[in-house]
Every structure is written in C-alpha cells, then in structure tokens.
Amino acid sequence: MEQIVANSETSPAPAMKPAAQAKPVVLLVEDNHINQVVALEFLGLMGVQARLAKNGLEALAACAESVPDLVLMDIQMPGMDGLECTRRLREQQRAGTLAHFPILALTAHALDSDVAASMAAGMDEHLTKPLDFSALRTRLGRWLTLPSS
C-alpha cells in the first residue's frame, strides 16, 4: 500500500504554471533501471517532460544546468544519496543561487523513521514504491499543472 506524507511545515504553496507555458519538467533521480523505465513511462503518459539523473551528483548538475519544476528523488543511491542531495539543493535555494521547486521522495523505505528523515532533509512529500500511476498523478497534480489527457 502506498504511503504519502506531506511536509506542511517546510513546503510553500505550490506555484502553478500558466496553461500557455511548456510542459512541466520533472527530474527523476533514480539509479535502478526498472524503476527508471516505469517512472519515465508514467511521466510520459502524464504529458510532462521527464529528465533523468542516476544519482545525487548527477541531480545537482542537472538542476544547476536547468531548474526543473519538480524532482522525484530516490533515497538510496550510490555515491550521493537522495537525502544528502536534497539537503544540498535546499542549501542552494536558501542561499538564493537556485530557484525553489518541490522535491518528492520516491522510495521503498516506508518506516516512520524513513519518512522523518525525508522531511528533515527538506523533502516536500514522501511517496513509497512500487509506483502507482493514479497516486503519482494525484501527487504531481498537487505541485504542477499537468497537461490535460
């Protein structure tokens, strides 16, 4: 069963994009190939532009190159994990060197301590795998204006 937890203390109200703008850009940060394929397929079906980073270091570089509208962040990855990457992105945002965007944890870790760690790192929500299309669409719809199907 999917568990979704929102971080109401650190999350500003979502910024909605005008309908005339381009498709929302979602950065998927995921090291597992199967999870990449499933998530990218779901994002494509939702009509968003998806980009992929395979670890936290790639995610930092991708965000510096082109700021996404939202990040789906795996927690456990080689090199830099999702918690450390989120802390670094939030530091850059607080310093004013990076625009704010929501970061949603996307992980198999569903214990209360895992959720707390995600929220403490600066995540806006904590979603658990396996991915469910409808639940993911609902969560993304909270933060982005998704194209009409």
C-alpha positions in Angstrom: 0.0 0.0 0.0 1.4 3.4 -1.0 2.1 5.8 1.8 2.2 9.5 1.1 3.3 12.1 3.6 3.4 15.8 3.0 5.8 18.2 4.8 3.4 21.1 5.6 6.0 22.9 7.8 8.6 23.5 5.1 6.5 23.5 2.0 5.3 26.7 0.5 2.1 26.7 -1.5 2.8 25.1 -4.9 3.4 27.5 -7.8 1.0 26.9 -10.6 2.3 27.3 -14.2 0.1 29.1 -16.7 -1.5 26.8 -19.2 0.2 28.5 -22.1 3.7 27.6 -20.8 5.6 24.5 -22.0 5.1 21.1 -20.4 6.3 20.9 -16.7 9.8 19.4 -16.4 10.2 16.6 -13.8 13.7 15.4 -12.9 13.6 11.8 -12.0 16.6 10.9 -9.7 16.7 7.1 -9.7 19.6 4.5 -10.0 17.5 1.4 -10.7 16.9 0.7 -14.4 13.5 -1.0 -13.9 12.3 1.9 -11.7 13.6 4.4 -14.3 11.6 2.7 -17.1 8.4 2.6 -15.1 8.6 6.1 -13.8 9.6 7.6 -17.1 6.7 5.8 -18.8 4.3 7.1 -16.2 5.6 10.6 -16.5 5.3 10.4 -20.3 1.7 9.3 -20.1 1.0 12.3 -17.8 2.3 14.6 -20.5 5.3 16.0 -18.6 8.8 16.4 -19.9 11.0 14.0 -17.9 14.7 14.2 -17.4 16.8 11.5 -15.7 19.7 11.6 -13.2 21.1 8.4 -11.9 22.4 9.6 -8.6 22.6 12.7 -6.4 25.7 14.1 -8.1 24.0 14.0 -11.5 20.9 15.6 -9.9 22.9 18.5 -8.6 24.4 19.0 -12.0 21.1 18.7 -13.8 19.4 21.3 -11.5 22.3 23.7 -12.0 22.1 23.3 -15.7 18.3 23.7 -16.0 16.0 24.1 -13.0 13.2 21.6 -13.0 9.6 22.2 -12.0 9.7 19.2 -9.6 12.2 16.5 -8.6 11.3 12.9 -7.8 14.1 11.8 -5.6 15.1 8.2 -4.8 16.6 8.0 -1.3 19.1 5.1 -1.6 21.6 5.5 -4.4 25.4 5.0 -4.9 27.6 8.0 -4.5 25.4 10.7 -3.1 22.1 9.6 -1.7 18.8 11.4 -2.1 18.8 12.8 1.4 22.2 14.5 1.0 21.3 15.7 -2.5 18.1 17.3 -1.1 20.0 19.0 1.7 22.4 20.5 -0.8 19.7 21.6 -3.2 17.8 23.3 -0.3 21.0 25.0 0.8 21.4 26.4 -2.7 17.8 27.6 -2.6 18.2 29.2 0.8 21.3 31.0 -0.5 19.4 32.3 -3.5 21.5 30.5 -6.1 18.8 28.1 -7.1 15.1 28.6 -7.7 12.7 26.8 -5.4 11.0 23.6 -6.6 9.2 20.7 -4.8 11.2 17.6 -4.1 9.3 14.4 -3.5 10.9 11.4 -2.0 10.2 8.3 -4.1 11.4 5.2 -2.2 10.7 1.7 -1.0 11.6 2.9 2.6 8.3 3.4 4.4 9.1 3.3 8.1 8.2 6.3 10.2 11.9 6.9 10.7 12.4 6.9 6.9 9.6 9.5 6.4 11.0 11.6 9.2 14.4 11.5 7.6 13.0 12.6 4.2 11.1 15.5 5.8 14.1 16.6 7.9 16.3 16.6 4.7 13.8 19.1 3.1 11.6 16.8 1.0 8.1 18.1 0.4 6.4 14.7 0.3 7.3 11.0 0.8 5.9 8.6 -1.7 6.6 4.9 -1.5 7.3 2.3 -4.2 6.1 0.4 -6.1 4.8 3.3 -8.1 1.0 3.6 -8.6 0.1 5.7 -11.7 -3.0 7.2 -10.2 -1.4 8.1 -6.9 1.6 9.6 -8.6 -0.6 11.6 -10.9 -2.5 12.9 -7.9 0.7 13.9 -6.1 2.2 15.6 -9.1 -1.1 17.4 -9.6 -0.7 18.9 -6.2 2.5 20.6 -7.2 2.2 21.1 -11.0 -0.4 21.9 -13.6 -0.4 18.7 -15.6 -1.4 18.8 -19.3 -5.0 17.6 -20.0 -5.2 14.0 -21.1 
